[in-house]
Amino acid sequence: MSALFHLLSHPCAITGEAPLWDATRQCLWWLDIQAQRLLKTTMDGHTQATPCPWQPGFVALGESGALVLGLETGLWRHDPDARTWEQVTNTEADRPNVRLNDGKPDQKGRLYFGSMDMSGTGQSIGRLYCRDSAGKVHVLREGVGVPNAIVPDADGASVWFTDSPTGWVERLILAADGLAVDRAEQVFRTPEGTHPDGACLDKSGHLWLALIGSGRILRLTPDGAVLETHQAPISRATMPMLGGPGGDMLFVTCQRRFLTPEALENEPWAGGLMLKSVAASAATVHRVAGL
């Protein structure tokens, strides 16, 4: 199935991550984490790079149309037209070895996001957070290694989540106000030699999950059954996103980082943005309240 993927753009991202379809601007926003770049790619493959003040971990749409980014020093609001940056929280700014990583808003404008150690030592010192619709940030979980696949369900009652090194994908059943976890359900464990990374939902409520180590994108049912497997021509797939003008394009970001020179020769698309047409429709892209 890898031949069905098309290389839309190849800016040689060290770690390409967090693809976000922007229907208003008809573009895909994504990140190059270690290079501290916000990337904007249009459907003709043109990519524009904007330097970020700090290493980014995710990008979301704000209620105002601005972008909301999770950086090393907290949440930031970025107006891509005015080219302005405004820090809106100082979440994790007091821990210089920690940055924000992965996050998405729900239909009420609450933003669920994580943080992780970026020193390379693999310490489980990250957290899972929720910024409520009034702007207050709450801690939902401590002791996280690498938070990923943070995707609120359409009903707002649960959030998909993985601490990638564990290999488990969970559904976190939330309290009524969405600001605490009542219980966690382990739904799916990735095959040996792979780790779960980023994810998105489709309109039917299925989870599309990237596997680091195999380059596969899995489409999972809510109870963890595998409906489809899409093999990308790279090994380190980081996150899928459904979108495009018709809502039926599967975008996939990936990583050059950690690949040897020999592996890079065998994976010329590593660090690029891939896409293919799929028989699924994108879920609604929600916006962060008040930003």
Residue frames as qw, qx, qy, qz and C-alpha x, y, z in Angstrom:
[[0.000, 0.883, 0.468, 0.000, 0.00, 0.00, 0.00],
 [0.406, -0.587, 0.044, 0.699, 3.02, 2.29, 0.30],
 [0.313, 0.149, 0.527, 0.776, 2.90, 3.05, -3.43],
 [0.044, -0.762, -0.588, -0.266, -0.44, 4.76, -2.86],
 [0.343, -0.783, -0.164, 0.492, 1.20, 7.43, -0.72],
 [0.466, 0.739, 0.104, 0.475, 2.32, 10.65, -2.38],
 [0.521, -0.301, -0.214, 0.770, 5.14, 12.84, -1.09],
 [0.099, 0.919, 0.370, 0.098, 3.49, 16.25, -0.83],
 [0.059, 0.932, -0.251, 0.255, 6.45, 18.16, 0.63],
 [0.896, -0.115, -0.234, 0.359, 9.95, 17.37, 1.87],
 [0.027, -0.921, 0.202, -0.333, 11.44, 20.06, 4.14],
 [0.618, 0.229, -0.639, 0.396, 13.70, 17.44, 5.80],
 [0.540, -0.680, 0.098, -0.485, 12.01, 17.77, 9.18],
 [0.095, 0.391, -0.845, 0.352, 14.09, 16.35, 12.02],
 [0.090, 0.299, 0.910, -0.272, 10.88, 15.34, 13.75],
 [0.295, -0.207, -0.397, -0.844, 7.84, 16.18, 11.67],
 [0.086, -0.292, -0.864, 0.401, 4.80, 16.20, 13.93],
 [0.110, 0.513, 0.538, -0.660, 1.28, 17.39, 14.75],
 [0.047, 0.197, 0.588, 0.783, -0.39, 17.81, 11.33],
 [0.162, 0.533, 0.564, -0.611, -3.46, 20.05, 11.53],
 [0.226, 0.439, 0.629, 0.601, -5.80, 20.70, 8.62],
 [0.036, 0.455, 0.250, -0.854, -6.98, 24.33, 8.46],
 [0.367, 0.558, 0.714, 0.210, -10.11, 24.43, 6.29],
 [0.074, 0.930, 0.188, -0.308, -10.30, 28.23, 6.42],
 [0.052, -0.787, 0.451, 0.417, -6.80, 28.74, 5.05],
 [0.918, 0.377, -0.045, -0.118, -6.84, 25.51, 3.01],
 [0.364, 0.641, -0.635, 0.231, -3.49, 24.40, 4.32],
 [0.877, -0.316, -0.341, 0.119, -1.88, 21.91, 6.64],
 [0.159, -0.832, 0.427, -0.317, 0.03, 23.21, 9.64],
 [0.950, -0.163, -0.221, 0.149, 2.69, 20.93, 11.10],
 [0.380, -0.877, 0.294, 0.016, 5.88, 21.09, 13.14],
 [0.746, 0.360, -0.442, 0.344, 9.58, 20.36, 12.93],
 [0.653, -0.729, -0.202, 0.036, 10.21, 19.98, 16.65],
 [0.721, -0.394, 0.040, 0.570, 13.98, 20.09, 17.11],
 [0.400, 0.277, 0.269, 0.831, 14.46, 22.68, 14.35],
 [0.019, -0.525, -0.437, 0.731, 11.85, 24.87, 16.12],
 [0.102, 0.055, -0.483, -0.868, 9.83, 25.40, 12.93],
 [0.519, 0.449, 0.546, -0.480, 6.12, 25.85, 12.32],
 [0.156, -0.072, 0.744, 0.646, 5.42, 24.60, 8.80],
 [0.539, 0.498, 0.304, -0.607, 2.53, 25.54, 6.51],
 [0.209, -0.097, 0.832, 0.504, 1.95, 23.34, 3.47],
 [0.579, 0.368, 0.037, -0.727, -0.66, 23.95, 0.78],
 [0.860, 0.187, 0.455, -0.140, -2.15, 21.27, -1.45],
 [0.669, 0.718, -0.190, 0.027, 0.24, 22.16, -4.28],
 [0.896, -0.055, -0.193, 0.397, 3.12, 21.13, -2.01],
 [0.239, 0.672, -0.214, 0.667, 4.44, 24.61, -1.23],
 [0.678, -0.530, -0.424, 0.282, 5.82, 24.78, 2.31],
 [0.065, 0.781, -0.171, 0.597, 6.55, 27.92, 4.30],
 [0.678, -0.242, -0.544, 0.430, 8.54, 27.77, 7.57],
 [0.211, -0.840, 0.049, -0.497, 8.16, 30.10, 10.55],
 [0.397, 0.232, -0.707, 0.538, 10.69, 30.01, 13.41],
 [0.612, -0.662, -0.398, -0.169, 9.19, 29.26, 16.84],
 [0.180, -0.830, 0.358, -0.389, 10.49, 30.91, 20.04],
 [0.449, -0.415, 0.761, -0.215, 11.00, 27.48, 21.66],
 [0.060, 0.056, -0.961, -0.263, 10.69, 23.82, 20.70],
 [0.625, -0.039, -0.033, -0.779, 7.06, 23.11, 19.78],
 [0.234, -0.060, 0.960, -0.142, 5.10, 19.99, 20.67],
 [0.251, 0.526, 0.808, 0.089, 1.68, 20.58, 19.11],
 [0.085, 0.061, -0.161, -0.981, -0.37, 23.12, 17.19],
 [0.127, 0.549, 0.818, -0.119, -4.13, 23.69, 17.39],
 [0.030, 0.530, 0.361, 0.767, -6.63, 26.21, 16.08],
 [0.053, -0.231, -0.536, 0.811, -7.88, 28.92, 18.41],
 [0.212, 0.685, 0.655, -0.237, -11.40, 30.31, 18.57],
 [0.090, 0.811, -0.032, -0.577, -10.19, 33.56, 16.99],
 [0.777, 0.629, -0.028, 0.024, -8.57, 31.82, 14.02],
 [0.011, 0.792, -0.601, 0.107, -5.10, 32.22, 15.50],
 [0.784, 0.121, -0.603, 0.081, -2.91, 29.20, 16.19],
 [0.620, -0.683, 0.292, -0.253, -2.26, 27.79, 19.66],
 [0.697, 0.402, -0.567, 0.176, 1.09, 26.09, 20.15],
 [0.804, -0.592, 0.045, 0.041, 2.52, 24.11, 23.01],
 [0.469, 0.705, -0.418, 0.328, 6.16, 25.11, 23.47],
 [0.584, 0.055, -0.631, 0.508, 8.84, 24.52, 26.09],
 [0.092, 0.044, -0.422, 0.901, 7.61, 27.44, 28.17],
 [0.316, 0.381, 0.606, -0.623, 3.84, 26.96, 28.00],
 [0.428, 0.621, 0.642, 0.138, 0.96, 27.70, 25.65],
 [0.143, -0.358, 0.202, 0.900, 1.45, 30.41, 23.05],
 [0.498, 0.719, 0.440, -0.206, -0.94, 32.19, 20.69],
 [0.344, -0.242, 0.492, 0.762, 0.44, 32.85, 17.21],
 [0.503, 0.732, 0.229, -0.400, -1.22, 35.05, 14.59],
 [0.690, 0.035, 0.506, 0.516, 0.26, 33.81, 11.29],
 [0.354, 0.798, 0.333, 0.356, -1.00, 36.85, 9.39],
 [0.150, -0.969, 0.114, -0.159, 0.40, 39.47, 11.77],
 [0.720, 0.320, -0.485, 0.380, 3.37, 37.17, 12.60],
 [0.263, -0.634, 0.400, -0.607, 2.96, 37.85, 16.32],
 [0.609, -0.101, -0.765, 0.187, 3.58, 35.54, 19.27],
 [0.388, -0.567, 0.226, -0.690, 1.92, 35.88, 22.68],
 [0.288, 0.046, -0.910, 0.294, 2.52, 33.62, 25.67],
 [0.558, -0.443, -0.236, -0.661, -0.76, 32.71, 27.35],
 [0.846, -0.525, 0.002, -0.094, 0.39, 30.26, 30.07],
 [0.062, 0.738, -0.660, 0.127, 3.72, 29.45, 31.69],
 [0.959, -0.143, 0.139, -0.199, 2.96, 25.72, 31.95],
 [0.940, -0.030, 0.064, 0.333, 6.26, 23.85, 32.58],
 [0.327, 0.851, -0.177, 0.370, 8.31, 27.06, 32.20],
 [0.453, -0.763, 0.407, -0.218, 9.77, 26.35, 35.65],
 [0.826, -0.204, 0.508, 0.136, 11.26, 23.04, 34.44],
 [0.227, 0.742, -0.418, -0.473, 13.85, 23.76, 31.72],
 [0.102, -0.258, 0.930, 0.242, 14.30, 20.08, 30.86],
 [0.345, 0.425, 0.821, -0.163, 10.59, 19.64, 30.06],
 [0.175, 0.124, -0.351, -0.912, 8.54, 20.69, 27.02],
 [0.671, 0.266, 0.366, -0.588, 4.92, 20.31, 25.98],
 [0.016, 0.200, -0.885, -0.420, 4.10, 17.46, 23.63],
 [0.153, -0.295, -0.874, -0.354, 0.90, 16.54, 21.79],
 [0.131, 0.367, 0.572, -0.722, -2.54, 17.98, 22.36],
 [0.080, -0.343, -0.650, -0.673, -5.98, 18.62, 20.89],
 [0.316, -0.022, 0.329, -0.889, -9.12, 20.54, 21.95],
 [0.151, 0.354, 0.922, -0.035, -12.59, 19.08, 22.38],
 [0.032, 0.606, 0.595, 0.528, -15.97, 20.39, 21.24],
 [0.342, -0.871, -0.338, 0.099, -16.24, 22.59, 24.35],
 [0.262, 0.879, -0.207, 0.340, -12.93, 24.29, 23.64],
 [0.684, -0.647, 0.337, 0.025, -11.07, 22.51, 26.43],
 [0.534, 0.668, -0.519, 0.016, -7.48, 21.73, 25.43],
 [0.912, -0.354, 0.203, 0.038, -5.96, 18.41, 26.49],
 [0.529, 0.726, -0.402, 0.178, -2.17, 18.29, 26.21],
 [0.912, -0.326, -0.106, 0.223, 0.90, 16.65, 27.68],
 [0.021, 0.897, -0.437, 0.064, 4.47, 17.39, 28.74],
 [0.982, 0.026, -0.081, 0.171, 7.63, 15.30, 28.67],
 [0.560, -0.627, 0.324, 0.435, 11.30, 15.17, 29.60],
 [0.660, 0.750, -0.050, 0.019, 13.44, 16.46, 26.70],
 [0.272, -0.790, 0.544, 0.082, 16.86, 15.75, 28.22],
 [0.639, 0.414, -0.626, -0.172, 17.09, 12.35, 26.56],
 [0.077, -0.321, 0.862, -0.385, 17.29, 10.46, 29.85],
 [0.464, -0.207, -0.784, -0.358, 13.79, 9.01, 29.48],
 [0.001, -0.089, -0.708, 0.700, 12.55, 10.10, 32.89],
 [0.169, -0.581, -0.739, -0.296, 8.80, 9.80, 33.47],
 [0.196, -0.357, -0.376, 0.833, 8.43, 13.36, 34.73],
 [0.119, -0.192, -0.429, -0.875, 5.79, 14.55, 32.28],
 [0.275, 0.304, 0.634, -0.656, 2.15, 15.33, 32.91],
 [0.053, 0.477, 0.731, 0.484, -1.24, 15.29, 31.22],
 [0.014, 0.259, 0.281, -0.924, -3.06, 18.61, 31.40],
 [0.140, 0.669, 0.673, 0.282, -6.39, 20.17, 30.55],
 [0.035, -0.069, -0.066, 0.995, -6.87, 23.87, 29.92],
 [0.199, 0.567, 0.764, -0.233, -10.54, 24.52, 30.62],
 [0.281, 0.681, 0.489, 0.467, -12.75, 26.82, 28.56],
 [0.222, -0.968, -0.119, 0.011, -12.11, 29.67, 31.03],
 [0.401, 0.784, -0.378, 0.286, -8.34, 29.38, 30.61],
 [0.524, -0.638, 0.516, -0.227, -7.36, 27.59, 33.83],
 [0.578, 0.394, -0.713, -0.056, -4.88, 24.70, 33.50],
 [0.802, -0.393, 0.297, -0.337, -5.47, 21.49, 35.48],
 [0.066, 0.443, -0.893, -0.049, -3.19, 18.46, 36.01],
 [0.872, -0.017, -0.123, -0.474, -4.91, 15.18, 35.11],
 [0.985, -0.076, -0.066, 0.140, -1.96, 12.77, 35.43],
 [0.190, -0.847, 0.493, 0.059, 1.61, 12.80, 36.77],
 [0.585, -0.357, 0.715, 0.134, 4.57, 10.52, 36.03],
 [0.781, 0.581, 0.189, -0.127, 4.19, 10.47, 32.25],
 [0.655, -0.216, 0.444, 0.573, 7.06, 9.47, 29.98],
 [0.057, -0.101, 0.488, 0.865, 6.09, 10.54, 26.46],
 [0.426, 0.476, 0.571, -0.516, 2.44, 11.65, 26.12],
 [0.078, 0.152, -0.649, -0.741, 0.92, 11.03, 22.70],
 [0.198, -0.335, -0.842, -0.374, -2.33, 10.14, 20.90],
 [0.034, 0.363, 0.550, -0.752, -4.16, 12.75, 22.99],
 [0.183, -0.187, -0.583, -0.769, -7.50, 12.87, 21.19],
 [0.388, 0.115, 0.535, -0.742, -10.81, 13.83, 22.86],
 [0.189, 0.334, 0.903, 0.192, -13.74, 11.66, 21.80],
 [0.075, -0.403, -0.440, -0.799, -16.65, 13.31, 20.02],
 [0.483, -0.670, -0.525, -0.204, -18.92, 13.01, 23.07],
 [0.036, -0.731, 0.316, -0.604, -16.46, 14.76, 25.40],
 [0.830, -0.496, 0.052, -0.252, -16.70, 11.92, 27.92],
 [0.879, -0.272, 0.250, 0.303, -13.27, 10.42, 27.31],
 [0.205, 0.867, -0.408, -0.202, -9.84, 11.13, 25.87],
 [0.950, 0.208, -0.118, 0.203, -7.59, 8.73, 23.99],
 [0.198, -0.883, 0.419, -0.073, -4.06, 8.71, 25.39],
 [0.947, 0.061, -0.213, 0.235, -0.79, 6.84, 25.29],
 [0.360, -0.808, 0.441, 0.152, 2.40, 7.05, 27.29],
 [0.690, 0.569, -0.388, -0.222, 4.38, 5.86, 24.26],
 [0.125, 0.501, -0.845, 0.137, 7.13, 3.82, 25.99],
 [0.550, -0.071, 0.711, -0.432, 4.48, 1.57, 27.58],
 [0.029, 0.009, -0.879, -0.477, 3.06, 0.52, 24.21],
 [0.063, 0.511, 0.837, -0.187, -0.50, 0.85, 25.52],
 [0.145, -0.309, -0.276, -0.899, -3.25, 3.03, 24.07],
 [0.060, -0.348, -0.786, 0.507, -5.79, 3.99, 26.71],
 [0.176, -0.642, -0.405, -0.627, -9.17, 5.64, 26.90],
 [0.161, -0.053, -0.566, 0.807, -9.35, 7.95, 29.88],
 [0.227, -0.672, -0.659, -0.249, -12.91, 8.18, 31.14],
 [0.143, 0.321, -0.200, 0.915, -13.39, 11.72, 32.41],
 [0.009, -0.431, -0.652, 0.624, -15.34, 13.23, 35.28],
 [0.274, 0.764, 0.583, -0.014, -18.47, 15.14, 34.30],
 [0.025, 0.945, -0.025, -0.325, -16.61, 18.46, 34.09],
 [0.791, 0.568, -0.088, 0.210, -13.81, 16.92, 31.99],
 [0.058, 0.850, -0.402, 0.336, -11.16, 18.10, 34.44],
 [0.435, -0.470, 0.741, -0.201, -10.24, 14.81, 36.13],
 [0.497, 0.196, -0.796, -0.286, -9.83, 11.16, 35.11],
 [0.793, -0.297, 0.196, -0.494, -12.32, 8.78, 36.70],
 [0.826, -0.182, 0.527, 0.083, -10.69, 5.65, 35.32],
 [0.197, 0.615, -0.610, -0.460, -8.40, 4.44, 32.54],
 [0.907, 0.173, 0.349, -0.158, -9.14, 1.58, 30.14],
 [0.235, -0.453, 0.714, 0.479, -6.30, -0.11, 28.25],
 [0.723, 0.497, 0.147, -0.458, -7.65, -0.57, 24.73],
 [0.850, 0.512, -0.089, 0.080, -4.78, -1.58, 22.44],
 [0.554, -0.644, 0.403, 0.340, -1.13, -2.57, 22.72],
 [0.504, 0.741, -0.356, -0.267, 1.18, -2.01, 19.78],
 [0.971, 0.143, -0.155, 0.109, 3.22, -4.91, 18.37],
 [0.718, -0.522, 0.165, 0.429, 6.68, -5.63, 19.74],
 [0.554, 0.021, 0.335, 0.762, 9.33, -3.35, 18.25],
 [0.046, 0.568, 0.356, 0.741, 6.89, -0.47, 17.74],
 [0.127, -0.348, -0.545, 0.752, 5.50, 2.33, 19.88],
 [0.139, 0.796, 0.575, 0.126, 2.28, 4.31, 19.56],
 [0.276, -0.050, 0.000, 0.960, 2.72, 7.96, 18.61],
 [0.254, 0.187, 0.094, -0.944, 0.22, 10.57, 17.37],
 [0.155, 0.382, 0.908, 0.076, -3.40, 9.97, 16.43],
 [0.293, 0.054, -0.079, -0.951, -6.59, 11.53, 15.11],
 [0.463, 0.317, 0.753, -0.342, -10.26, 10.63, 14.89],
 [0.022, -0.163, -0.660, -0.733, -12.41, 10.19, 11.82],
 [0.442, -0.196, -0.085, -0.871, -16.06, 11.17, 11.50],
 [0.777, -0.197, -0.528, -0.281, -17.14, 7.63, 12.46],
 [0.619, -0.697, 0.243, -0.268, -15.29, 7.77, 15.78],
 [0.961, 0.027, -0.053, 0.269, -12.43, 5.48, 14.77],
 [0.369, -0.836, 0.293, 0.283, -8.88, 6.26, 15.90],
 [0.769, 0.577, -0.156, 0.226, -6.06, 6.57, 13.35],
 [0.632, -0.722, 0.247, 0.137, -2.78, 5.80, 15.11],
 [0.509, 0.723, -0.459, 0.080, 0.83, 6.13, 13.94],
 [0.928, -0.336, 0.063, 0.149, 3.37, 3.47, 14.90],
 [0.027, 0.847, -0.530, -0.037, 6.99, 4.47, 15.45],
 [0.460, -0.377, 0.802, 0.060, 9.20, 1.63, 14.27],
 [0.525, 0.254, 0.795, 0.170, 7.02, 0.22, 11.50],
 [0.044, 0.143, -0.358, -0.922, 5.69, 3.25, 9.63],
 [0.113, -0.424, -0.857, -0.271, 2.16, 1.88, 9.83],
 [0.332, -0.115, 0.161, -0.922, -1.03, 3.85, 10.38],
 [0.083, -0.258, -0.960, 0.065, -3.73, 1.77, 12.07],
 [0.431, -0.308, -0.159, -0.833, -7.43, 2.51, 12.04],
 [0.145, -0.058, -0.908, 0.388, -8.88, 1.26, 15.33],
 [0.421, -0.604, -0.547, -0.398, -12.42, 0.80, 16.59],
 [0.346, -0.724, 0.213, -0.556, -13.30, 2.28, 20.00],
 [0.874, -0.422, 0.206, -0.126, -12.62, -1.12, 21.59],
 [0.330, -0.672, 0.616, 0.247, -9.21, -1.50, 19.92],
 [0.796, 0.243, 0.534, 0.146, -9.93, -3.77, 16.95],
 [0.184, -0.422, 0.468, 0.754, -7.79, -3.05, 13.86],
 [0.626, 0.616, 0.361, -0.313, -9.97, -2.15, 10.88],
 [0.667, 0.727, -0.041, 0.154, -7.29, -1.02, 8.43],
 [0.643, -0.505, 0.231, 0.527, -3.51, -0.86, 8.12],
 [0.494, 0.866, -0.010, 0.077, -1.77, 1.70, 5.91],
 [0.797, -0.267, 0.137, 0.525, 1.94, 1.14, 5.36],
 [0.177, 0.966, -0.128, -0.136, 3.91, 4.33, 4.71],
 [0.836, 0.405, -0.187, 0.320, 7.31, 4.11, 2.96],
 [0.074, 0.654, -0.495, 0.567, 9.17, 5.18, 6.11],
 [0.553, -0.152, -0.780, 0.250, 9.74, 3.58, 9.51],
 [0.223, -0.267, -0.536, 0.769, 9.16, 6.45, 11.93],
 [0.168, -0.599, -0.499, -0.603, 5.59, 7.65, 11.28],
 [0.150, 0.010, -0.528, 0.836, 4.67, 10.21, 13.93],
 [0.296, 0.402, 0.543, -0.675, 1.07, 11.35, 13.41],
 [0.170, 0.394, 0.744, 0.513, -1.82, 11.03, 10.93],
 [0.201, 0.407, 0.282, -0.845, -4.38, 13.72, 10.14],
 [0.316, 0.501, 0.758, 0.272, -7.52, 13.42, 8.02],
 [0.076, 0.718, 0.143, -0.677, -8.42, 16.51, 6.04],
 [0.249, 0.022, 0.633, 0.733, -7.93, 18.15, 2.68],
 [0.293, 0.021, -0.197, -0.935, -10.54, 19.93, 0.56],
 [0.666, -0.165, -0.524, -0.505, -12.84, 16.89, 0.56],
 [0.599, -0.515, 0.415, -0.452, -11.94, 15.65, 4.03],
 [0.990, 0.022, 0.101, -0.093, -10.80, 12.29, 2.68],
 [0.573, 0.619, -0.452, 0.290, -7.04, 12.73, 2.55],
 [0.837, -0.509, -0.071, 0.188, -4.75, 11.01, 5.04],
 [0.247, 0.835, -0.384, 0.307, -1.73, 13.17, 5.86],
 [0.903, -0.344, -0.124, 0.224, 1.20, 11.53, 7.66],
 [0.030, 0.898, -0.406, 0.164, 4.22, 13.20, 9.25],
 [0.961, -0.061, -0.161, 0.215, 7.44, 11.36, 10.06],
 [0.459, -0.838, 0.261, 0.139, 10.89, 11.62, 11.56],
 [0.655, 0.598, -0.412, 0.208, 14.49, 11.65, 10.32],
 [0.266, -0.682, 0.557, -0.394, 15.82, 11.73, 13.87],
 [0.696, -0.324, 0.617, -0.171, 17.41, 8.51, 15.15],
 [0.906, 0.406, 0.122, -0.013, 17.88, 7.09, 11.63],
 [0.619, -0.394, 0.423, 0.532, 21.39, 6.07, 10.60],
 [0.167, 0.565, -0.427, -0.686, 22.90, 7.35, 7.31],
 [0.012, -0.028, 0.945, 0.326, 22.23, 3.90, 5.82],
 [0.163, 0.530, 0.795, -0.246, 18.60, 3.98, 6.94],
 [0.197, 0.704, 0.083, -0.678, 18.16, 7.46, 5.49],
 [0.082, 0.335, -0.709, -0.615, 19.40, 6.19, 2.13],
 [0.034, -0.220, -0.961, -0.165, 16.68, 3.52, 2.24],
 [0.012, -0.728, -0.649, 0.219, 14.02, 5.99, 3.42],
 [0.299, 0.200, 0.200, 0.911, 14.32, 9.04, 1.16],
 [0.257, -0.665, -0.407, -0.571, 10.91, 10.34, 2.30],
 [0.560, -0.485, -0.508, 0.439, 11.93, 10.48, 5.98],
 [0.216, -0.385, -0.159, 0.883, 11.22, 13.99, 7.30],
 [0.112, -0.113, -0.487, -0.859, 8.63, 14.65, 4.63],
 [0.497, 0.210, 0.427, -0.726, 4.85, 15.06, 4.54],
 [0.009, -0.039, -0.919, -0.393, 2.93, 12.24, 2.85],
 [0.546, 0.194, 0.316, -0.751, -0.68, 11.86, 1.86],
 [0.041, -0.076, -0.922, -0.376, -3.07, 9.43, 0.24],
 [0.560, -0.175, -0.185, -0.789, -6.79, 9.23, -0.44],
 [0.004, 0.011, 0.956, -0.294, -8.77, 7.02, 1.96],
 [0.382, -0.444, -0.657, -0.474, -12.35, 5.81, 2.34],
 [0.390, -0.546, -0.581, 0.461, -13.00, 7.85, 5.48],
 [0.039, 0.833, 0.201, 0.515, -14.08, 11.36, 6.40],
 [0.306, 0.255, -0.462, 0.793, -12.33, 13.77, 8.70],
 [0.326, -0.650, -0.625, 0.284, -13.80, 14.54, 12.08],
 [0.018, -0.959, -0.147, -0.242, -14.59, 18.13, 13.06],
 [0.552, 0.190, -0.328, 0.743, -11.50, 20.14, 13.94],
 [0.373, -0.836, -0.397, 0.066, -12.35, 21.85, 17.23],
 [0.283, 0.679, -0.157, 0.659, -10.92, 25.16, 18.45],
 [0.460, -0.186, -0.573, 0.652, -9.38, 26.25, 21.73],
 [0.173, -0.862, -0.469, -0.086, -11.77, 28.46, 23.68],
 [0.306, -0.918, -0.072, 0.242, -10.78, 32.07, 24.32],
 [0.453, -0.507, 0.433, 0.592, -7.69, 32.10, 22.12]]
